[in-house]
Amino acid sequence: MRAVQLVVALVALGASILGALLVGAAGLPVSGVLKALADTVPFVHLDSGLSVVEHNVLFELRLPRVLMAALVGGLLAIAGAGYQGVFRNPLADPYLLGAAAGAGVGATLAIVAFSSAPDFAVPVAAFTGAITGVLLAYGLGQVASRGGSGGGGTGTLVLAGVAVANFLSAVQTFLQQANSQQLQRIFAWVLGGVGTADWGQLRMVAPYALIAVVVLLTHGRLLDVLAVGDEEAATLGMSAARVRFLVLLAASLATACAVAVSGLIAFVGIVVPHLVRRLAGGSYRIVLPLSLLVGGAFLELADLVARTVVAPAELPLGVVTAFVGGPFFVLVLRATRRQVDV
């Protein structure tokens, strides 16, 4: 059954990627696109019949964007599943520990400091800011736990994340007010999108994304054990604190990779894992890989809507996910109101 679910999700992701490649402002022939893609396979040689312009549109504009949407969606979804496993709370999301706020500060600083910054400056600054925000939250949580009466655990870490996120958001607001001439560029990044994706950005984040995904996928069984309780985990020889730290680190790395290249795209990390659990059960051995695949397909379709619904203009991708995720979040909140510890 698990294999069937993974195959279905993989097919859905492949179909969404192919659909996104075929749809766009520049009409490309279906047969030409399929032949051009097949021609990239080793030992396969086909004449696609595409013109030079059409070939460039497919491989230099559309394909990087499509792959980036799938990558960002998958990273946000699997990070959300990881956070929810650690905190045992379906409302936890990838931006919980200050990653988004830190990325916002980093991107804003890059935009403000370099009016003609190279293409990689904003993603690198956002990535650095996201990791810094998470490390600040984790460090503050550790200090607060040691200073308390009983080690605050995940609750203390969440509160530390909220404090760091609010502080960094205030810093970003100050920078925006002090540099009003750059507000349009800053807001364009904050609203999220993959329209500027290129092969350089993909190469930049791919190694870190791979590390984060591998760590999360290999901790699925341990998260299942952790869901039973820390005492039960200890009887099995498992260190709950170590598992939480590694999963939090990997989920935060995945989040940092995503926001560095796409800006802030909300709700993916809540909607997708919750939907996967409803369809496939609560075991993280299946929730994590399915979240990766379904998250990629979900954001692929959201980006397709963003660039077609008001064509030739584009909607910010974060707006599209908010339209879907906002009502869904309310449903999740109502369904879990008795389980959430506020």
Phi and psi in degrees as GROMACS dihedral restraints (atoms count N, CA, C in turn):
[ dihedral_restraints ]
;  ai    aj    ak    al  type     phi  dphi    fc
    3     4     5     6     1   -62.2    20    10
    4     5     6     7     1   -41.0    20    10
    6     7     8     9     1   -63.7    20    10
    7     8     9    10     1   -39.1    20    10
    9    10    11    12     1   -63.3    20    10
   10    11    12    13     1   -43.1    20    10
   12    13    14    15     1   -62.7    20    10
   13    14    15    16     1   -41.5    20    10
   15    16    17    18     1   -66.3    20    10
   16    17    18    19     1   -39.9    20    10
   18    19    20    21     1   -64.5    20    10
   19    20    21    22     1   -43.4    20    10
   21    22    23    24     1   -61.2    20    10
   22    23    24    25     1   -44.5    20    10
   24    25    26    27     1   -64.5    20    10
   25    26    27    28     1   -39.5    20    10
   27    28    29    30     1   -65.5    20    10
   28    29    30    31     1   -40.3    20    10
   30    31    32    33     1   -64.3    20    10
   31    32    33    34     1   -41.8    20    10
   33    34    35    36     1   -61.5    20    10
   34    35    36    37     1   -41.2    20    10
   36    37    38    39     1   -65.1    20    10
   37    38    39    40     1   -45.1    20    10
   39    40    41    42     1   -61.9    20    10
   40    41    42    43     1   -40.2    20    10
   42    43    44    45     1   -65.6    20    10
   43    44    45    46     1   -40.7    20    10
   45    46    47    48     1   -66.8    20    10
   46    47    48    49     1   -38.3    20    10
   48    49    50    51     1   -64.9    20    10
   49    50    51    52     1   -45.1    20    10
   51    52    53    54     1   -64.0    20    10
   52    53    54    55     1   -42.8    20    10
   54    55    56    57     1   -61.0    20    10
   55    56    57    58     1   -40.7    20    10
   57    58    59    60     1   -67.2    20    10
   58    59    60    61     1   -32.0    20    10
   60    61    62    63     1   -69.8    20    10
   61    62    63    64     1   -32.4    20    10
   63    64    65    66     1   -84.6    20    10
   64    65    66    67     1   -20.7    20    10
   66    67    68    69     1  -105.3    20    10
   67    68    69    70     1   132.2    20    10
   69    70    71    72     1   174.4    20    10
   70    71    72    73     1   177.0    20    10
   72    73    74    75     1   -62.6    20    10
   73    74    75    76     1   -37.0    20    10
   75    76    77    78     1   -92.6    20    10
   76    77    78    79     1   113.1    20    10
   78    79    80    81     1   -70.7    20    10
   79    80    81    82     1   121.7    20    10
   81    82    83    84     1  -113.6    20    10
   82    83    84    85     1   138.5    20    10
   84    85    86    87     1   -65.4    20    10
   85    86    87    88     1   136.5    20    10
   87    88    89    90     1   -60.1    20    10
   88    89    90    91     1   -47.2    20    10
   90    91    92    93     1   -63.5    20    10
   91    92    93    94     1   -38.2    20    10
   93    94    95    96     1   -65.1    20    10
   94    95    96    97     1   -41.5    20    10
   96    97    98    99     1   -63.8    20    10
   97    98    99   100     1   -45.4    20    10
   99   100   101   102     1   -63.1    20    10
  100   101   102   103     1   -42.0    20    10
  102   103   104   105     1   -67.9    20    10
  103   104   105   106     1   -38.8    20    10
  105   106   107   108     1   -64.8    20    10
  106   107   108   109     1   -39.1    20    10
  108   109   110   111     1   -68.1    20    10
  109   110   111   112     1   -42.5    20    10
  111   112   113   114     1   -64.4    20    10
  112   113   114   115     1   -31.2    20    10
  114   115   116   117     1   -66.4    20    10
  115   116   117   118     1   -19.0    20    10
  117   118   119   120     1   -79.7    20    10
  118   119   120   121     1   -12.7    20    10
  120   121   122   123     1   -75.1    20    10
  121   122   123   124     1   134.6    20    10
  123   124   125   126     1   -55.3    20    10
  124   125   126   127     1   139.0    20    10
  126   127   128   129     1    70.0    20    10
  127   128   129   130     1     8.6    20    10
  129   130   131   132     1  -112.2    20    10
  130   131   132   133     1   126.5    20    10
  132   133   134   135     1  -129.8    20    10
  133   134   135   136     1   111.4    20    10
  135   136   137   138     1  -131.5    20    10
  136   137   138   139     1   144.9    20    10
  138   139   140   141     1   -90.4    20    10
  139   140   141   142     1   110.5    20    10
  141   142   143   144     1   -73.1    20    10
  142   143   144   145     1   -25.5    20    10
  144   145   146   147     1    78.9    20    10
  145   146   147   148     1     2.6    20    10
  147   148   149   150     1   -76.0    20    10
  148   149   150   151     1   143.8    20    10
  150   151   152   153     1   -73.0    20    10
  151   152   153   154     1   171.1    20    10
  153   154   155   156     1   -60.5    20    10
  154   155   156   157     1   -42.0    20    10
  156   157   158   159     1   -64.0    20    10
  157   158   159   160     1   -46.3    20    10
  159   160   161   162     1   -63.3    20    10
  160   161   162   163     1   -39.2    20    10
  162   163   164   165     1   -62.8    20    10
  163   164   165   166     1   -43.3    20    10
  165   166   167   168     1   -66.7    20    10
  166   167   168   169     1   -39.2    20    10
  168   169   170   171     1   -60.1    20    10
  169   170   171   172     1   -43.0    20    10
  171   172   173   174     1   -68.3    20    10
  172   173   174   175     1   -48.9    20    10
  174   175   176   177     1   -95.1    20    10
  175   176   177   178     1   -19.8    20    10
  177   178   179   180     1  -105.5    20    10
  178   179   180   181     1   -21.7    20    10
  180   181   182   183     1  -113.9    20    10
  181   182   183   184     1   -56.6    20    10
  183   184   185   186     1   -77.7    20    10
  184   185   186   187     1   -45.2    20    10
  186   187   188   189     1   -64.1    20    10
  187   188   189   190     1   -45.7    20    10
  189   190   191   192     1   -59.7    20    10
  190   191   192   193     1   -38.9    20    10
  192   193   194   195     1   -65.6    20    10
  193   194   195   196     1   -43.7    20    10
  195   196   197   198     1   -64.2    20    10
  196   197   198   199     1   -44.6    20    10
  198   199   200   201     1   -66.0    20    10
  199   200   201   202     1   -36.6    20    10
  201   202   203   204     1   -66.8    20    10
  202   203   204   205     1   -40.7    20    10
  204   205   206   207     1   -61.1    20    10
  205   206   207   208     1   -44.3    20    10
  207   208   209   210     1   -64.0    20    10
  208   209   210   211     1   -41.8    20    10
  210   211   212   213     1   -65.5    20    10
  211   212   213   214     1   -47.8    20    10
  213   214   215   216     1   -63.7    20    10
  214   215   216   217     1   -44.7    20    10
  216   217   218   219     1   -61.2    20    10
  217   218   219   220     1   -43.4    20    10
  219   220   221   222     1   -64.7    20    10
  220   221   222   223     1   -42.0    20    10
  222   223   224   225     1   -64.9    20    10
  223   224   225   226     1   -45.6    20    10
  225   226   227   228     1   -64.1    20    10
  226   227   228   229     1   -39.0    20    10
  228   229   230   231     1   -69.6    20    10
  229   230   231   232     1   -46.0    20    10
  231   232   233   234     1   -70.4    20    10
  232   233   234   235     1   -31.9    20    10
  234   235   236   237     1   -65.5    20    10
  235   236   237   238     1   -42.0    20    10
  237   238   239   240     1   -60.5    20    10
  238   239   240   241     1   -42.8    20    10
  240   241   242   243     1   -62.3    20    10
  241   242   243   244     1   -40.1    20    10
  243   244   245   246     1   -64.3    20    10
  244   245   246   247     1   -45.8    20    10
  246   247   248   249     1   -61.0    20    10
  247   248   249   250     1   -42.5    20    10
  249   250   251   252     1   -65.8    20    10
  250   251   252   253     1   -33.0    20    10
  252   253   254   255     1   -68.8    20    10
  253   254   255   256     1   -39.7    20    10
  255   256   257   258     1   -68.9    20    10
  256   257   258   259     1   -47.0    20    10
  258   259   260   261     1   -88.6    20    10
  259   260   261   262     1    -6.3    20    10
  261   262   263   264     1    50.5    20    10
  262   263   264   265     1    47.0    20    10
  264   265   266   267     1  -144.4    20    10
  265   266   267   268     1   116.6    20    10
  267   268   269   270     1   -68.7    20    10
  268   269   270   271     1    -7.1    20    10
  270   271   272   273     1   -95.7    20    10
  271   272   273   274     1    -3.4    20    10
  273   274   275   276     1   -68.1    20    10
  274   275   276   277     1   142.9    20    10
  276   277   278   279     1  -138.4    20    10
  277   278   279   280     1   170.8    20    10
  279   280   281   282     1   -62.8    20    10
  280   281   282   283     1   -15.5    20    10
  282   283   284   285     1   -98.7    20    10
  283   284   285   286     1    14.8    20    10
  285   286   287   288     1   -65.2    20    10
  286   287   288   289     1   -40.1    20    10
  288   289   290   291     1  -100.2    20    10
  289   290   291   292     1    28.1    20    10
  291   292   293   294     1    87.7    20    10
  292   293   294   295     1     9.1    20    10
  294   295   296   297     1   -64.8    20    10
  295   296   297   298     1   -44.8    20    10
  297   298   299   300     1   -66.0    20    10
  298   299   300   301     1   -45.3    20    10
  300   301   302   303     1   -63.7    20    10
  301   302   303   304     1   -40.7    20    10
  303   304   305   306     1   -64.8    20    10
  304   305   306   307     1   -40.8    20    10
  306   307   308   309     1   -63.6    20    10
  307   308   309   310     1   -38.8    20    10
  309   310   311   312     1   -61.8    20    10
  310   311   312   313     1   -43.3    20    10
  312   313   314   315     1   -64.4    20    10
  313   314   315   316     1   -44.6    20    10
  315   316   317   318     1   -61.5    20    10
  316   317   318   319     1   -46.8    20    10
  318   319   320   321     1   -64.1    20    10
  319   320   321   322     1   -41.8    20    10
  321   322   323   324     1   -62.4    20    10
  322   323   324   325     1   -42.6    20    10
  324   325   326   327     1   -61.3    20    10
  325   326   327   328     1   -41.8    20    10
  327   328   329   330     1   -64.9    20    10
  328   329   330   331     1   -43.0    20    10
  330   331   332   333     1   -65.3    20    10
  331   332   333   334     1   -40.6    20    10
  333   334   335   336     1   -72.2    20    10
  334   335   336   337     1   -42.0    20    10
  336   337   338   339     1   -75.3    20    10
  337   338   339   340     1   -31.6    20    10
  339   340   341   342     1  -125.0    20    10
  340   341   342   343     1    97.5    20    10
  342   343   344   345     1   -65.7    20    10
  343   344   345   346     1   -28.4    20    10
  345   346   347   348     1  -123.8    20    10
  346   347   348   349     1    53.6    20    10
  348   349   350   351     1   -68.7    20    10
  349   350   351   352     1   150.1    20    10
  351   352   353   354     1   -63.3    20    10
  352   353   354   355     1   161.6    20    10
  354   355   356   357     1   -58.6    20    10
  355   356   357   358     1   -31.3    20    10
  357   358   359   360     1   -84.5    20    10
  358   359   360   361     1    -8.0    20    10
  360   361   362   363     1   -64.4    20    10
  361   362   363   364     1   -48.6    20    10
  363   364   365   366     1   -66.1    20    10
  364   365   366   367     1   -47.7    20    10
  366   367   368   369     1   -58.8    20    10
  367   368   369   370     1   -41.7    20    10
  369   370   371   372     1   -64.8    20    10
  370   371   372   373     1   -43.1    20    10
  372   373   374   375     1   -65.7    20    10
  373   374   375   376     1   -39.7    20    10
  375   376   377   378     1   -66.3    20    10
  376   377   378   379     1   -41.3    20    10
  378   379   380   381     1   -60.9    20    10
  379   380   381   382     1   -47.0    20    10
  381   382   383   384     1   -62.1    20    10
  382   383   384   385     1   -41.8    20    10
  384   385   386   387     1   -65.1    20    10
  385   386   387   388     1   -39.5    20    10
  387   388   389   390     1   -64.1    20    10
  388   389   390   391     1   -46.6    20    10
  390   391   392   393     1   -63.8    20    10
  391   392   393   394     1   -40.7    20    10
  393   394   395   396     1   -62.0    20    10
  394   395   396   397     1   -43.4    20    10
  396   397   398   399     1   -59.8    20    10
  397   398   399   400     1   -44.3    20    10
  399   400   401   402     1   -65.4    20    10
  400   401   402   403     1   -43.1    20    10
  402   403   404   405     1   -64.0    20    10
  403   404   405   406     1   -38.6    20    10
  405   406   407   408     1   -62.5    20    10
  406   407   408   409     1   -45.2    20    10
  408   409   410   411     1   -63.5    20    10
  409   410   411   412     1   -43.0    20    10
  411   412   413   414     1   -66.7    20    10
  412   413   414   415     1   -43.1    20    10
  414   415   416   417     1   -63.1    20    10
  415   416   417   418     1   -43.7    20    10
  417   418   419   420     1   -63.1    20    10
  418   419   420   421     1   -39.4    20    10
  420   421   422   423     1   -63.9    20    10
  421   422   423   424     1   -39.9    20    10
  423   424   425   426     1   -65.5    20    10
  424   425   426   427     1   -42.6    20    10
  426   427   428   429     1   -64.0    20    10
  427   428   429   430     1   -43.7    20    10
  429   430   431   432     1   -64.5    20    10
  430   431   432   433     1   -38.7    20    10
  432   433   434   435     1   -65.1    20    10
  433   434   435   436     1   -42.4    20    10
  435   436   437   438     1   -68.1    20    10
  436   437   438   439     1   -30.4    20    10
  438   439   440   441     1   -84.2    20    10
  439   440   441   442     1   -10.3    20    10
  441   442   443   444     1   -87.5    20    10
  442   443   444   445     1  -173.0    20    10
  444   445   446   447     1   -86.7    20    10
  445   446   447   448     1   -20.5    20    10
  447   448   449   450     1  -149.8    20    10
  448   449   450   451     1    22.5    20    10
  450   451   452   453     1    70.2    20    10
  451   452   453   454     1    99.3    20    10
  453   454   455   456     1   -66.3    20    10
  454   455   456   457     1   -14.4    20    10
  456   457   458   459     1    64.0    20    10
  457   458   459   460     1  -149.2    20    10
  459   460   461   462     1   -66.2    20    10
  460   461   462   463     1   -31.3    20    10
  462   463   464   465     1   -61.3    20    10
  463   464   465   466     1   -44.2    20    10
  465   466   467   468     1   -63.6    20    10
  466   467   468   469     1   -38.9    20    10
  468   469   470   471     1   -64.5    20    10
  469   470   471   472     1   -40.4    20    10
  471   472   473   474     1   -62.5    20    10
  472   473   474   475     1   -46.2    20    10
  474   475   476   477     1   -62.6    20    10
  475   476   477   478     1   -39.0    20    10
  477   478   479   480     1   -63.0    20    10
  478   479   480   481     1   -40.9    20    10
  480   481   482   483     1   -62.2    20    10
  481   482   483   484     1   -40.9    20    10
  483   484   485   486     1   -63.0    20    10
  484   485   486   487     1   -43.7    20    10
  486   487   488   489     1   -62.5    20    10
  487   488   489   490     1   -46.7    20    10
  489   490   491   492     1   -64.3    20    10
  490   491   492   493     1   -42.8    20    10
  492   493   494   495     1   -62.0    20    10
  493   494   495   496     1   -42.1    20    10
  495   496   497   498     1   -66.4    20    10
  496   497   498   499     1   -40.4    20    10
  498   499   500   501     1   -63.8    20    10
  499   500   501   502     1   -46.0    20    10
  501   502   503   504     1   -67.9    20    10
  502   503   504   505     1   -34.1    20    10
  504   505   506   507     1   -63.3    20    10
  505   506   507   508     1   -38.2    20    10
  507   508   509   510     1   -65.3    20    10
  508   509   510   511     1   -40.2    20    10
  510   511   512   513     1   -61.8    20    10
  511   512   513   514     1   -42.9    20    10
  513   514   515   516     1   -64.6    20    10
  514   515   516   517     1   -41.9    20    10
  516   517   518   519     1   -60.4    20    10
  517   518   519   520     1   -42.3    20    10
  519   520   521   522     1   -60.6    20    10
  520   521   522   523     1   -44.6    20    10
  522   523   524   525     1   -63.6    20    10
  523   524   525   526     1   -38.1    20    10
  525   526   527   528     1   -65.3    20    10
  526   527   528   529     1   -43.7    20    10
  528   529   530   531     1   -66.9    20    10
  529   530   531   532     1   -33.7    20    10
  531   532   533   534     1   -79.4    20    10
  532   533   534   535     1   -13.2    20    10
  534   535   536   537     1  -135.1    20    10
  535   536   537   538     1    60.9    20    10
  537   538   539   540     1   -63.1    20    10
  538   539   540   541     1   -23.1    20    10
  540   541   542   543     1   -68.4    20    10
  541   542   543   544     1   -17.0    20    10
  543   544   545   546     1  -104.2    20    10
  544   545   546   547     1     9.8    20    10
  546   547   548   549     1   -60.0    20    10
  547   548   549   550     1   -38.7    20    10
  549   550   551   552     1   -62.1    20    10
  550   551   552   553     1   -44.8    20    10
  552   553   554   555     1   -65.6    20    10
  553   554   555   556     1   -39.0    20    10
  555   556   557   558     1   -65.4    20    10
  556   557   558   559     1   -47.0    20    10
  558   559   560   561     1   -66.0    20    10
  559   560   561   562     1   -33.9    20    10
  561   562   563   564     1   -61.7    20    10
  562   563   564   565     1   -37.3    20    10
  564   565   566   567     1   -73.9    20    10
  565   566   567   568     1   -42.0    20    10
  567   568   569   570     1   -62.1    20    10
  568   569   570   571     1   -36.7    20    10
  570   571   572   573     1   -73.8    20    10
  571   572   573   574     1   -14.4    20    10
  573   574   575   576     1    82.4    20    10
  574   575   576   577     1   151.0    20    10
  576   577   578   579     1   164.7    20    10
  577   578   579   580     1   163.5    20    10
  579   580   581   582     1  -122.6    20    10
  580   581   582   583     1    19.3    20    10
  582   583   584   585     1   -66.2    20    10
  583   584   585   586     1   -22.2    20    10
  585   586   587   588     1  -100.9    20    10
  586   587   588   589     1    12.5    20    10
  588   589   590   591     1   -62.3    20    10
  589   590   591   592     1   142.8    20    10
  591   592   593   594     1  -145.4    20    10
  592   593   594   595     1   175.2    20    10
  594   595   596   597     1   -65.3    20    10
  595   596   597   598     1   -30.6    20    10
  597   598   599   600     1   -63.7    20    10
  598   599   600   601     1   -43.2    20    10
  600   601   602   603     1   -65.3    20    10
  601   602   603   604     1   -40.1    20    10
  603   604   605   606     1   -61.9    20    10
  604   605   606   607     1   -44.6    20    10
  606   607   608   609     1   -64.7    20    10
  607   608   609   610     1   -32.7    20    10
  609   610   611   612     1   -67.8    20    10
  610   611   612   613     1   -43.4    20    10
  612   613   614   615     1   -93.9    20    10
  613   614   615   616     1   -16.7    20    10
  615   616   617   618     1   -56.4    20    10
  616   617   618   619     1   -46.1    20    10
  618   619   620   621     1   -62.0    20    10
  619   620   621   622     1   -42.5    20    10
  621   622   623   624     1   -68.4    20    10
  622   623   624   625     1   -39.3    20    10
  624   625   626   627     1   -62.6    20    10
  625   626   627   628     1   -40.6    20    10
  627   628   629   630     1   -62.9    20    10
  628   629   630   631     1   -43.7    20    10
  630   631   632   633     1   -60.9    20    10
  631   632   633   634     1   -46.4    20    10
  633   634   635   636     1   -62.2    20    10
  634   635   636   637     1   -43.8    20    10
  636   637   638   639     1   -65.6    20    10
  637   638   639   640     1   -43.6    20    10
  639   640   641   642     1   -62.2    20    10
  640   641   642   643     1   -44.6    20    10
  642   643   644   645     1   -62.2    20    10
  643   644   645   646     1   -44.7    20    10
  645   646   647   648     1   -65.2    20    10
  646   647   648   649     1   -44.4    20    10
  648   649   650   651     1   -64.8    20    10
  649   650   651   652     1   -34.7    20    10
  651   652   653   654     1   -79.1    20    10
  652   653   654   655     1    -5.5    20    10
  654   655   656   657     1  -106.4    20    10
  655   656   657   658     1    11.8    20    10
  657   658   659   660     1   -60.7    20    10
  658   659   660   661     1   -47.3    20    10
  660   661   662   663     1   -64.5    20    10
  661   662   663   664     1   -38.5    20    10
  663   664   665   666     1   -67.0    20    10
  664   665   666   667     1   -35.5    20    10
  666   667   668   669     1   -66.5    20    10
  667   668   669   670     1   -34.3    20    10
  669   670   671   672     1   -62.4    20    10
  670   671   672   673     1   -41.7    20    10
  672   673   674   675     1   -66.7    20    10
  673   674   675   676     1   -40.4    20    10
  675   676   677   678     1   -62.7    20    10
  676   677   678   679     1   -31.9    20    10
  678   679   680   681     1   -64.7    20    10
  679   680   681   682     1   -24.1    20    10
  681   682   683   684     1   -73.5    20    10
  682   683   684   685     1   -33.3    20    10
  684   685   686   687     1   142.0    20    10
  685   686   687   688     1   153.0    20    10
  687   688   689   690     1   -66.0    20    10
  688   689   690   691     1   -37.8    20    10
  690   691   692   693     1   -65.6    20    10
  691   692   693   694     1   -43.4    20    10
  693   694   695   696     1   -63.6    20    10
  694   695   696   697     1   -38.6    20    10
  696   697   698   699     1   -63.7    20    10
  697   698   699   700     1   -40.0    20    10
  699   700   701   702     1   -64.6    20    10
  700   701   702   703     1   -36.9    20    10
  702   703   704   705     1   -65.3    20    10
  703   704   705   706     1   -22.5    20    10
  705   706   707   708     1   -92.5    20    10
  706   707   708   709     1     6.3    20    10
  708   709   710   711     1    81.0    20    10
  709   710   711   712     1    18.9    20    10
  711   712   713   714     1  -103.1    20    10
  712   713   714   715     1   135.9    20    10
  714   715   716   717     1   -89.4    20    10
  715   716   717   718     1   107.5    20    10
  717   718   719   720     1   -61.9    20    10
  718   719   720   721     1   -39.9    20    10
  720   721   722   723     1   -63.3    20    10
  721   722   723   724     1   -41.1    20    10
  723   724   725   726     1   -65.9    20    10
  724   725   726   727     1   -42.6    20    10
  726   727   728   729     1   -63.0    20    10
  727   728   729   730     1   -45.2    20    10
  729   730   731   732     1   -60.0    20    10
  730   731   732   733     1   -44.6    20    10
  732   733   734   735     1   -62.4    20    10
  733   734   735   736     1   -47.1    20    10
  735   736   737   738     1   -65.1    20    10
  736   737   738   739     1   -41.7    20    10
  738   739   740   741     1   -67.5    20    10
  739   740   741   742     1   -42.3    20    10
  741   742   743   744     1   -61.9    20    10
  742   743   744   745     1   -41.9    20    10
  744   745   746   747     1   -64.0    20    10
  745   746   747   748     1   -45.2    20    10
  747   748   749   750     1   -67.4    20    10
  748   749   750   751     1   -41.8    20    10
  750   751   752   753     1   -65.0    20    10
  751   752   753   754     1   -37.8    20    10
  753   754   755   756     1   -69.6    20    10
  754   755   756   757     1   -36.3    20    10
  756   757   758   759     1   -64.4    20    10
  757   758   759   760     1   -42.6    20    10
  759   760   761   762     1   -61.7    20    10
  760   761   762   763     1   -42.7    20    10
  762   763   764   765     1   -63.3    20    10
  763   764   765   766     1   -44.0    20    10
  765   766   767   768     1   -61.2    20    10
  766   767   768   769     1   -42.1    20    10
  768   769   770   771     1   -59.6    20    10
  769   770   771   772     1   -44.3    20    10
  771   772   773   774     1   -66.2    20    10
  772   773   774   775     1   -51.2    20    10
  774   775   776   777     1   -71.1    20    10
  775   776   777   778     1   -24.3    20    10
  777   778   779   780     1   -63.1    20    10
  778   779   780   781     1   -35.2    20    10
  780   781   782   783     1  -106.2    20    10
  781   782   783   784     1   -11.1    20    10
  783   784   785   786     1  -124.4    20    10
  784   785   786   787     1    -8.0    20    10
  786   787   788   789     1    79.9    20    10
  787   788   789   790     1  -160.5    20    10
  789   790   791   792     1   -95.5    20    10
  790   791   792   793     1   112.2    20    10
  792   793   794   795     1  -120.6    20    10
  793   794   795   796     1   107.3    20    10
  795   796   797   798     1   -86.8    20    10
  796   797   798   799     1   163.7    20    10
  798   799   800   801     1    77.2    20    10
  799   800   801   802     1   -16.7    20    10
  801   802   803   804     1   -59.7    20    10
  802   803   804   805     1   -42.7    20    10
  804   805   806   807     1   -71.0    20    10
  805   806   807   808     1   -12.3    20    10
  807   808   809   810     1   -98.6    20    10
  808   809   810   811     1   -48.8    20    10
  810   811   812   813     1   -63.1    20    10
  811   812   813   814     1   -51.7    20    10
  813   814   815   816     1   -66.9    20    10
  814   815   816   817     1   -51.6    20    10
  816   817   818   819     1   -60.8    20    10
  817   818   819   820     1   -37.0    20    10
  819   820   821   822     1   -65.3    20    10
  820   821   822   823     1   -42.9    20    10
  822   823   824   825     1   -63.2    20    10
  823   824   825   826     1   -40.9    20    10
  825   826   827   828     1   -63.8    20    10
  826   827   828   829     1   -42.4    20    10
  828   829   830   831     1   -63.7    20    10
  829   830   831   832     1   -36.3    20    10
  831   832   833   834     1   -65.1    20    10
  832   833   834   835     1   -35.2    20    10
  834   835   836   837     1   -91.3    20    10
  835   836   837   838     1   -31.3    20    10
  837   838   839   840     1  -120.5    20    10
  838   839   840   841     1    -0.1    20    10
  840   841   842   843     1    96.4    20    10
  841   842   843   844     1   177.6    20    10
  843   844   845   846     1   -98.3    20    10
  844   845   846   847     1     0.5    20    10
  846   847   848   849     1   -70.8    20    10
  847   848   849   850     1   128.3    20    10
  849   850   851   852     1   -72.7    20    10
  850   851   852   853     1   -13.5    20    10
  852   853   854   855     1   -65.9    20    10
  853   854   855   856     1   -24.2    20    10
  855   856   857   858     1  -108.8    20    10
  856   857   858   859     1   -29.6    20    10
  858   859   860   861     1   -64.2    20    10
  859   860   861   862     1   -42.2    20    10
  861   862   863   864     1   -65.4    20    10
  862   863   864   865     1   -52.2    20    10
  864   865   866   867     1   -66.5    20    10
  865   866   867   868     1   -36.4    20    10
  867   868   869   870     1   -67.1    20    10
  868   869   870   871     1   -37.8    20    10
  870   871   872   873     1   -61.8    20    10
  871   872   873   874     1   -39.5    20    10
  873   874   875   876     1   -59.7    20    10
  874   875   876   877     1   -47.1    20    10
  876   877   878   879     1   -74.3    20    10
  877   878   879   880     1   -47.0    20    10
  879   880   881   882     1   -67.7    20    10
  880   881   882   883     1   -36.2    20    10
  882   883   884   885     1   -61.3    20    10
  883   884   885   886     1   -41.3    20    10
  885   886   887   888     1   -62.5    20    10
  886   887   888   889     1   -43.6    20    10
  888   889   890   891     1   -66.0    20    10
  889   890   891   892     1   -40.7    20    10
  891   892   893   894     1   -60.9    20    10
  892   893   894   895     1   -49.2    20    10
  894   895   896   897     1   -72.3    20    10
  895   896   897   898     1   -27.7    20    10
  897   898   899   900     1   -61.3    20    10
  898   899   900   901     1   -46.6    20    10
  900   901   902   903     1   -68.3    20    10
  901   902   903   904     1   -37.3    20    10
  903   904   905   906     1   -63.7    20    10
  904   905   906   907     1   -40.2    20    10
  906   907   908   909     1   -68.4    20    10
  907   908   909   910     1   -35.0    20    10
  909   910   911   912     1   -62.7    20    10
  910   911   912   913     1   -42.1    20    10
  912   913   914   915     1   -63.8    20    10
  913   914   915   916     1   -43.1    20    10
  915   916   917   918     1   -59.7    20    10
  916   917   918   919     1   -34.7    20    10
  918   919   920   921     1   -99.6    20    10
  919   920   921   922     1     2.0    20    10
  921   922   923   924     1  -121.8    20    10
  922   923   924   925     1   -27.2    20    10
  924   925   926   927     1   -68.4    20    10
  925   926   927   928     1   -29.9    20    10
  927   928   929   930     1  -122.9    20    10
  928   929   930   931     1    28.9    20    10
  930   931   932   933     1   -54.3    20    10
  931   932   933   934     1   143.1    20    10
  933   934   935   936     1   -82.5    20    10
  934   935   936   937     1    -2.8    20    10
  936   937   938   939     1   -77.9    20    10
  937   938   939   940     1   173.6    20    10
  939   940   941   942     1  -129.8    20    10
  940   941   942   943     1   142.7    20    10
  942   943   944   945     1   -84.6    20    10
  943   944   945   946     1   146.1    20    10
  945   946   947   948     1   -61.5    20    10
  946   947   948   949     1   137.1    20    10
  948   949   950   951     1   -61.6    20    10
  949   950   951   952     1   -35.8    20    10
  951   952   953   954     1   -62.7    20    10
  952   953   954   955     1   -29.0    20    10
  954   955   956   957     1   -69.3    20    10
  955   956   957   958     1   -41.7    20    10
  957   958   959   960     1   -63.3    20    10
  958   959   960   961     1   -47.2    20    10
  960   961   962   963     1   -65.7    20    10
  961   962   963   964     1   -30.9    20    10
  963   964   965   966     1   -69.0    20    10
  964   965   966   967     1   -37.3    20    10
  966   967   968   969     1   -60.4    20    10
  967   968   969   970     1   -38.5    20    10
  969   970   971   972     1   -81.0    20    10
  970   971   972   973     1   -45.9    20    10
  972   973   974   975     1   -74.5    20    10
  973   974   975   976     1   -31.3    20    10
  975   976   977   978     1   -57.3    20    10
  976   977   978   979     1   -58.6    20    10
  978   979   980   981     1   -61.4    20    10
  979   980   981   982     1   -36.9    20    10
  981   982   983   984     1   -64.0    20    10
  982   983   984   985     1   -39.1    20    10
  984   985   986   987     1   -60.8    20    10
  985   986   987   988     1   -39.9    20    10
  987   988   989   990     1   -62.3    20    10
  988   989   990   991     1   -41.6    20    10
  990   991   992   993     1   -63.3    20    10
  991   992   993   994     1   -43.2    20    10
  993   994   995   996     1   -63.4    20    10
  994   995   996   997     1   -41.8    20    10
  996   997   998   999     1   -61.1    20    10
  997   998   999  1000     1   -42.8    20    10
  999  1000  1001  1002     1   -67.4    20    10
 1000  1001  1002  1003     1   -39.2    20    10
 1002  1003  1004  1005     1   -70.3    20    10
 1003  1004  1005  1006     1   -24.4    20    10
 1005  1006  1007  1008     1  -116.6    20    10
 1006  1007  1008  1009     1    15.7    20    10
 1008  1009  1010  1011     1   -62.9    20    10
 1009  1010  1011  1012     1   -28.0    20    10
 1011  1012  1013  1014     1   -82.9    20    10
 1012  1013  1014  1015     1   -17.6    20    10
 1014  1015  1016  1017     1   -97.0    20    10
 1015  1016  1017  1018     1   -20.1    20    10
 1017  1018  1019  1020     1   -78.7    20    10
 1018  1019  1020  1021     1   127.4    20    10
 1020  1021  1022  1023     1   -93.1    20    10
 1021  1022  1023  1024     1   104.1    20    10
